[in-house]
Amino acid sequence: MKGRIVSFRRGIKTQYKTQMLVRVPEVESRAKASNLQGRTVVWKTASGKEIFGKITQPHGNSGVVKVKFRRGLPGQSVGTEVEIKE
């Protein structure tokens, strides 16, 4: 399953580099997003490096999920695709 990184998780004055918001095209509600909780997410760089993360909870009511990565992701990752594994 594929997803797209929408943004960093952020507040009005803070930005969390290890937490990203991911939109999954097949998921359109909070109930469906909560079914993805606990799945592994992989973001790949152009050079082939992989950074792993985990879906922690839904974000909002439109099916966006919050993903916590082991390492911080660069700003170039916003708008790119991630792979959601079983």
N, CA, C and O atoms as CSV, one atom per row, in Angstrom:
chain,resi,resn,atom,element,x,y,z
A,1,MET,N,N,0.857,-1.167,0.000
A,1,MET,CA,C,0.000,0.000,0.000
A,1,MET,C,C,0.909,1.237,0.000
A,1,MET,O,O,1.933,1.267,0.682
A,2,LYS,N,N,0.524,2.235,-0.760
A,2,LYS,CA,C,1.305,3.463,-0.860
A,2,LYS,C,C,0.611,4.596,-0.117
A,2,LYS,O,O,-0.611,4.596,0.030
A,3,GLY,N,N,1.386,5.545,0.341
A,3,GLY,CA,C,0.880,6.750,0.975
A,3,GLY,C,C,1.751,7.920,0.561
A,3,GLY,O,O,2.834,7.724,0.009
A,4,ARG,N,N,1.292,9.132,0.822
A,4,ARG,CA,C,2.051,10.327,0.465
A,4,ARG,C,C,2.233,11.194,1.702
A,4,ARG,O,O,1.277,11.457,2.433
A,5,ILE,N,N,3.475,11.641,1.933
A,5,ILE,CA,C,3.768,12.505,3.075
A,5,ILE,C,C,3.168,13.879,2.809
A,5,ILE,O,O,3.445,14.501,1.783
A,6,VAL,N,N,2.346,14.346,3.743
A,6,VAL,CA,C,1.667,15.623,3.594
A,6,VAL,C,C,2.462,16.733,4.270
A,6,VAL,O,O,2.644,17.808,3.699
A,7,SER,N,N,2.935,16.472,5.487
A,7,SER,CA,C,3.593,17.525,6.254
A,7,SER,C,C,4.295,16.915,7.456
A,7,SER,O,O,4.085,15.750,7.796
A,8,PHE,N,N,5.139,17.731,8.095
A,8,PHE,CA,C,5.638,17.384,9.416
A,8,PHE,C,C,4.490,17.531,10.403
A,8,PHE,O,O,3.555,18.291,10.150
A,9,ARG,N,N,4.542,16.821,11.518
A,9,ARG,CA,C,3.614,17.109,12.610
A,9,ARG,C,C,4.157,18.354,13.284
A,9,ARG,O,O,5.321,18.390,13.681
A,10,ARG,N,N,3.319,19.376,13.415
A,10,ARG,CA,C,3.830,20.638,13.914
A,10,ARG,C,C,2.789,21.375,14.724
A,10,ARG,O,O,1.587,21.131,14.625
A,11,GLY,N,N,3.303,22.292,15.531
A,11,GLY,CA,C,2.464,23.212,16.275
A,11,GLY,C,C,2.676,24.602,15.720
A,11,GLY,O,O,3.228,24.770,14.632
A,12,ILE,N,N,2.243,25.582,16.455
A,12,ILE,CA,C,2.356,26.948,15.960
A,12,ILE,C,C,3.802,27.440,15.952
A,12,ILE,O,O,4.172,28.268,15.120
A,13,LYS,N,N,4.623,26.930,16.880
A,13,LYS,CA,C,6.027,27.356,16.945
A,13,LYS,C,C,7.007,26.197,16.904
A,13,LYS,O,O,8.216,26.428,16.935
A,14,THR,N,N,6.537,24.968,16.837
A,14,THR,CA,C,7.424,23.813,16.868
A,14,THR,C,C,7.172,22.914,15.669
A,14,THR,O,O,6.089,22.916,15.083
A,15,GLN,N,N,8.195,22.147,15.319
A,15,GLN,CA,C,8.086,21.177,14.237
A,15,GLN,C,C,8.789,19.908,14.693
A,15,GLN,O,O,9.943,19.955,15.120
A,16,TYR,N,N,8.105,18.780,14.607
A,16,TYR,CA,C,8.650,17.511,15.069
A,16,TYR,C,C,9.243,16.786,13.864
A,16,TYR,O,O,8.503,16.329,12.993
A,17,LYS,N,N,10.570,16.676,13.805
A,17,LYS,CA,C,11.248,16.134,12.630
A,17,LYS,C,C,11.046,14.631,12.463
A,17,LYS,O,O,11.152,14.118,11.349
A,18,THR,N,N,10.760,13.927,13.537
A,18,THR,CA,C,10.601,12.483,13.433
A,18,THR,C,C,9.154,12.067,13.221
A,18,THR,O,O,8.886,10.879,13.046
A,19,GLN,N,N,8.208,13.008,13.232
A,19,GLN,CA,C,6.797,12.660,13.085
A,19,GLN,C,C,6.227,13.344,11.845
A,19,GLN,O,O,6.336,14.560,11.682
A,20,MET,N,N,5.617,12.537,10.977
A,20,MET,CA,C,5.079,13.039,9.721
A,20,MET,C,C,3.601,12.680,9.615
A,20,MET,O,O,3.136,11.714,10.220
A,21,LEU,N,N,2.875,13.475,8.838
A,21,LEU,CA,C,1.479,13.186,8.527
A,21,LEU,C,C,1.435,12.581,7.135
A,21,LEU,O,O,1.991,13.138,6.189
A,22,VAL,N,N,0.768,11.431,7.012
A,22,VAL,CA,C,0.730,10.686,5.757
A,22,VAL,C,C,-0.723,10.482,5.341
A,22,VAL,O,O,-1.557,10.056,6.140
A,23,ARG,N,N,-1.013,10.795,4.073
A,23,ARG,CA,C,-2.347,10.572,3.509
A,23,ARG,C,C,-2.305,9.286,2.681
A,23,ARG,O,O,-1.441,9.115,1.821
A,24,VAL,N,N,-3.253,8.388,2.954
A,24,VAL,CA,C,-3.376,7.135,2.222
A,24,VAL,C,C,-4.607,7.259,1.321
A,24,VAL,O,O,-5.701,7.526,1.819
A,25,PRO,N,N,-4.452,7.070,-0.005
A,25,PRO,CA,C,-5.578,7.316,-0.920
A,25,PRO,C,C,-6.821,6.465,-0.655
A,25,PRO,O,O,-7.937,6.946,-0.849
A,26,GLU,N,N,-6.657,5.221,-0.217
A,26,GLU,CA,C,-7.809,4.334,-0.014
A,26,GLU,C,C,-8.553,4.622,1.288
A,26,GLU,O,O,-9.671,4.145,1.477
A,27,VAL,N,N,-7.945,5.396,2.187
A,27,VAL,CA,C,-8.515,5.636,3.516
A,27,VAL,C,C,-9.121,7.036,3.541
A,27,VAL,O,O,-8.433,8.018,3.262
A,28,GLU,N,N,-10.419,7.129,3.877
A,28,GLU,CA,C,-11.108,8.416,3.842
A,28,GLU,C,C,-11.829,8.760,5.135
A,28,GLU,O,O,-12.531,9.769,5.191
A,29,SER,N,N,-11.673,7.944,6.184
A,29,SER,CA,C,-12.341,8.235,7.449
A,29,SER,C,C,-11.419,7.890,8.610
A,29,SER,O,O,-10.436,7.167,8.449
A,30,ARG,N,N,-11.750,8.414,9.768
A,30,ARG,CA,C,-10.955,8.166,10.977
A,30,ARG,C,C,-11.016,6.692,11.388
A,30,ARG,O,O,-10.034,6.142,11.885
A,31,ALA,N,N,-12.167,6.061,11.181
A,31,ALA,CA,C,-12.318,4.649,11.550
A,31,ALA,C,C,-11.408,3.756,10.702
A,31,ALA,O,O,-10.784,2.833,11.226
A,32,LYS,N,N,-11.331,4.026,9.402
A,32,LYS,CA,C,-10.448,3.239,8.539
A,32,LYS,C,C,-8.988,3.526,8.854
A,32,LYS,O,O,-8.148,2.630,8.774
A,33,ALA,N,N,-8.680,4.768,9.209
A,33,ALA,CA,C,-7.300,5.131,9.538
A,33,ALA,C,C,-6.841,4.443,10.819
A,33,ALA,O,O,-5.669,4.089,10.941
A,34,SER,N,N,-7.744,4.250,11.771
A,34,SER,CA,C,-7.351,3.596,13.017
A,34,SER,C,C,-7.053,2.114,12.799
A,34,SER,O,O,-6.368,1.504,13.620
A,35,ASN,N,N,-7.554,1.517,11.703
A,35,ASN,CA,C,-7.235,0.120,11.391
A,35,ASN,C,C,-5.784,-0.044,10.936
A,35,ASN,O,O,-5.243,-1.147,11.002
A,36,LEU,N,N,-5.149,1.034,10.478
A,36,LEU,CA,C,-3.758,0.981,10.031
A,36,LEU,C,C,-2.765,1.122,11.175
A,36,LEU,O,O,-1.560,0.979,10.967
A,37,GLN,N,N,-3.245,1.397,12.366
A,37,GLN,CA,C,-2.381,1.652,13.517
A,37,GLN,C,C,-1.463,0.463,13.787
A,37,GLN,O,O,-1.911,-0.683,13.834
A,38,GLY,N,N,-0.169,0.750,13.965
A,38,GLY,CA,C,0.819,-0.284,14.256
A,38,GLY,C,C,1.554,-0.806,13.042
A,38,GLY,O,O,2.510,-1.566,13.195
A,39,ARG,N,N,1.150,-0.432,11.846
A,39,ARG,CA,C,1.830,-0.911,10.641
A,39,ARG,C,C,3.159,-0.181,10.437
A,39,ARG,O,O,3.349,0.941,10.906
A,40,THR,N,N,4.059,-0.838,9.736
A,40,THR,CA,C,5.382,-0.291,9.460
A,40,THR,C,C,5.347,0.526,8.176
A,40,THR,O,O,4.688,0.150,7.206
A,41,VAL,N,N,6.061,1.643,8.179
A,41,VAL,CA,C,6.145,2.535,7.026
A,41,VAL,C,C,7.611,2.673,6.647
A,41,VAL,O,O,8.473,2.794,7.518
A,42,VAL,N,N,7.900,2.655,5.332
A,42,VAL,CA,C,9.275,2.784,4.845
A,42,VAL,C,C,9.343,3.945,3.861
A,42,VAL,O,O,8.562,4.017,2.912
A,43,TRP,N,N,10.303,4.869,4.104
A,43,TRP,CA,C,10.588,5.956,3.161
A,43,TRP,C,C,11.956,5.699,2.577
A,43,TRP,O,O,12.914,5.471,3.316
A,44,LYS,N,N,12.063,5.732,1.249
A,44,LYS,CA,C,13.328,5.446,0.574
A,44,LYS,C,C,13.879,6.709,-0.064
A,44,LYS,O,O,13.144,7.487,-0.673
A,45,THR,N,N,15.200,6.903,0.088
A,45,THR,CA,C,15.867,8.033,-0.551
A,45,THR,C,C,16.191,7.668,-1.995
A,45,THR,O,O,16.009,6.523,-2.410
A,46,ALA,N,N,16.668,8.638,-2.751
A,46,ALA,CA,C,17.053,8.391,-4.144
A,46,ALA,C,C,18.255,7.454,-4.229
A,46,ALA,O,O,18.401,6.715,-5.202
A,47,SER,N,N,19.115,7.483,-3.208
A,47,SER,CA,C,20.297,6.617,-3.213
A,47,SER,C,C,20.003,5.208,-2.698
A,47,SER,O,O,20.878,4.344,-2.747
A,48,GLY,N,N,18.798,4.965,-2.210
A,48,GLY,CA,C,18.421,3.625,-1.777
A,48,GLY,C,C,18.375,3.428,-0.274
A,48,GLY,O,O,18.048,2.335,0.185
A,49,LYS,N,N,18.697,4.462,0.514
A,49,LYS,CA,C,18.636,4.348,1.964
A,49,LYS,C,C,17.180,4.273,2.409
A,49,LYS,O,O,16.325,4.954,1.843
A,50,GLU,N,N,16.892,3.458,3.409
A,50,GLU,CA,C,15.534,3.293,3.918
A,50,GLU,C,C,15.450,3.790,5.351
A,50,GLU,O,O,16.318,3.499,6.174
A,51,ILE,N,N,14.391,4.546,5.644
A,51,ILE,CA,C,14.122,4.987,7.005
A,51,ILE,C,C,12.763,4.424,7.390
A,51,ILE,O,O,11.769,4.641,6.698
A,52,PHE,N,N,12.733,3.697,8.504
A,52,PHE,CA,C,11.524,3.007,8.935
A,52,PHE,C,C,10.759,3.824,9.964
A,52,PHE,O,O,11.344,4.584,10.735
A,53,GLY,N,N,9.449,3.654,9.962
A,53,GLY,CA,C,8.589,4.317,10.927
A,53,GLY,C,C,7.402,3.437,11.255
A,53,GLY,O,O,7.266,2.330,10.735
A,54,LYS,N,N,6.541,3.947,12.129
A,54,LYS,CA,C,5.376,3.182,12.575
A,54,LYS,C,C,4.181,4.115,12.668
A,54,LYS,O,O,4.306,5.244,13.144
A,55,ILE,N,N,3.020,3.647,12.213
A,55,ILE,CA,C,1.799,4.441,12.307
A,55,ILE,C,C,1.332,4.409,13.756
A,55,ILE,O,O,1.090,3.341,14.317
A,56,THR,N,N,1.206,5.602,14.360
A,56,THR,CA,C,0.855,5.655,15.774
A,56,THR,C,C,-0.623,5.919,16.013
A,56,THR,O,O,-1.215,5.327,16.916
A,57,GLN,N,N,-1.241,6.809,15.207
A,57,GLN,CA,C,-2.655,7.126,15.429
A,57,GLN,C,C,-3.191,7.903,14.246
A,57,GLN,O,O,-2.416,8.422,13.443
A,58,PRO,N,N,-4.529,7.994,14.126
A,58,PRO,CA,C,-5.107,8.843,13.077
A,58,PRO,C,C,-4.954,10.318,13.423
A,58,PRO,O,O,-4.795,10.680,14.588
A,59,HIS,N,N,-5.003,11.159,12.403
A,59,HIS,CA,C,-4.878,12.604,12.592
A,59,HIS,C,C,-6.073,13.252,11.904
A,59,HIS,O,O,-6.135,13.280,10.675
A,60,GLY,N,N,-7.002,13.763,12.662
A,60,GLY,CA,C,-8.185,14.394,12.090
A,60,GLY,C,C,-9.229,13.362,11.695
A,60,GLY,O,O,-9.145,12.198,12.085
A,61,ASN,N,N,-10.211,13.798,10.919
A,61,ASN,CA,C,-11.330,12.933,10.542
A,61,ASN,C,C,-11.319,12.523,9.076
A,61,ASN,O,O,-12.240,11.840,8.627
A,62,SER,N,N,-10.290,12.926,8.311
A,62,SER,CA,C,-10.298,12.661,6.874
A,62,SER,C,C,-9.375,11.525,6.453
A,62,SER,O,O,-9.117,11.367,5.260
A,63,GLY,N,N,-8.874,10.735,7.386
A,63,GLY,CA,C,-8.087,9.562,7.043
A,63,GLY,C,C,-6.588,9.761,7.028
A,63,GLY,O,O,-5.871,8.854,6.608
A,64,VAL,N,N,-6.079,10.892,7.461
A,64,VAL,CA,C,-4.633,11.114,7.549
A,64,VAL,C,C,-4.127,10.421,8.808
A,64,VAL,O,O,-4.805,10.420,9.836
A,65,VAL,N,N,-2.923,9.826,8.727
A,65,VAL,CA,C,-2.355,9.130,9.880
A,65,VAL,C,C,-1.045,9.794,10.293
A,65,VAL,O,O,-0.369,10.425,9.481
A,66,LYS,N,N,-0.703,9.642,11.556
A,66,LYS,CA,C,0.550,10.153,12.103
A,66,LYS,C,C,1.550,9.008,12.144
A,66,LYS,O,O,1.256,7.928,12.655
A,67,VAL,N,N,2.742,9.262,11.596
A,67,VAL,CA,C,3.797,8.245,11.540
A,67,VAL,C,C,5.002,8.761,12.308
A,67,VAL,O,O,5.452,9.887,12.095
A,68,LYS,N,N,5.519,7.930,13.204
A,68,LYS,CA,C,6.728,8.288,13.946
A,68,LYS,C,C,7.882,7.476,13.368
A,68,LYS,O,O,7.872,6.246,13.408
A,69,PHE,N,N,8.884,8.186,12.827
A,69,PHE,CA,C,10.044,7.549,12.224
A,69,PHE,C,C,11.163,7.424,13.241
A,69,PHE,O,O,11.212,8.178,14.213
A,70,ARG,N,N,12.064,6.473,13.019
A,70,ARG,CA,C,13.185,6.266,13.929
A,70,ARG,C,C,14.179,7.410,13.848
A,70,ARG,O,O,14.762,7.808,14.856
A,71,ARG,N,N,14.373,7.937,12.646
A,71,ARG,CA,C,15.266,9.077,12.432
A,71,ARG,C,C,14.446,10.200,11.823
A,71,ARG,O,O,13.372,9.965,11.269
A,72,GLY,N,N,14.951,11.412,11.927
A,72,GLY,CA,C,14.262,12.537,11.327
A,72,GLY,C,C,14.332,12.496,9.806
A,72,GLY,O,O,15.341,12.075,9.242
A,73,LEU,N,N,13.284,12.923,9.151
A,73,LEU,CA,C,13.269,12.970,7.702
A,73,LEU,C,C,13.623,14.379,7.223
A,73,LEU,O,O,13.326,15.359,7.906
A,74,PRO,N,N,14.258,14.485,6.053
A,74,PRO,CA,C,14.590,15.808,5.529
A,74,PRO,C,C,13.362,16.503,4.959
A,74,PRO,O,O,12.333,15.865,4.738
A,75,GLY,N,N,13.463,17.780,4.726
A,75,GLY,CA,C,12.357,18.539,4.166
A,75,GLY,C,C,11.984,18.093,2.762
A,75,GLY,O,O,10.842,18.279,2.341
A,76,GLN,N,N,12.937,17.502,2.020
A,76,GLN,CA,C,12.656,17.017,0.676
A,76,GLN,C,C,11.694,15.847,0.668
A,76,GLN,O,O,11.172,15.483,-0.386
A,77,SER,N,N,11.451,15.249,1.827
A,77,SER,CA,C,10.551,14.096,1.885
A,77,SER,C,C,9.083,14.498,1.783
A,77,SER,O,O,8.243,13.658,1.461
A,78,VAL,N,N,8.755,15.753,2.046
A,78,VAL,CA,C,7.363,16.205,1.982
A,78,VAL,C,C,6.901,16.138,0.529
A,78,VAL,O,O,7.531,16.708,-0.362
A,79,GLY,N,N,5.795,15.436,0.303
A,79,GLY,CA,C,5.252,15.269,-1.042
A,79,GLY,C,C,5.684,13.986,-1.712
A,79,GLY,O,O,5.193,13.677,-2.798
A,80,THR,N,N,6.590,13.217,-1.106
A,80,THR,CA,C,7.034,11.975,-1.705
A,80,THR,C,C,6.215,10.801,-1.184
A,80,THR,O,O,5.435,10.941,-0.241
A,81,GLU,N,N,6.402,9.642,-1.812
A,81,GLU,CA,C,5.640,8.448,-1.453
A,81,GLU,C,C,6.363,7.628,-0.402
A,81,GLU,O,O,7.592,7.622,-0.321
A,82,VAL,N,N,5.555,6.926,0.411
A,82,VAL,CA,C,6.070,5.952,1.372
A,82,VAL,C,C,5.354,4.641,1.132
A,82,VAL,O,O,4.252,4.610,0.584
A,83,GLU,N,N,5.985,3.566,1.545
A,83,GLU,CA,C,5.408,2.235,1.429
A,83,GLU,C,C,4.886,1.818,2.794
A,83,GLU,O,O,5.620,1.876,3.781
A,84,ILE,N,N,3.622,1.397,2.863
A,84,ILE,CA,C,3.004,0.929,4.112
A,84,ILE,C,C,2.934,-0.593,4.032
A,84,ILE,O,O,2.279,-1.148,3.150
A,85,LYS,N,N,3.614,-1.260,4.961
A,85,LYS,CA,C,3.680,-2.717,4.960
A,85,LYS,C,C,2.682,-3.289,5.949
A,85,LYS,O,O,2.174,-2.580,6.817
A,86,GLU,N,N,2.409,-4.564,5.812
A,86,GLU,CA,C,1.457,-5.260,6.684
A,86,GLU,C,C,2.004,-5.434,8.073
A,86,GLU,O,O,1.331,-5.999,8.935
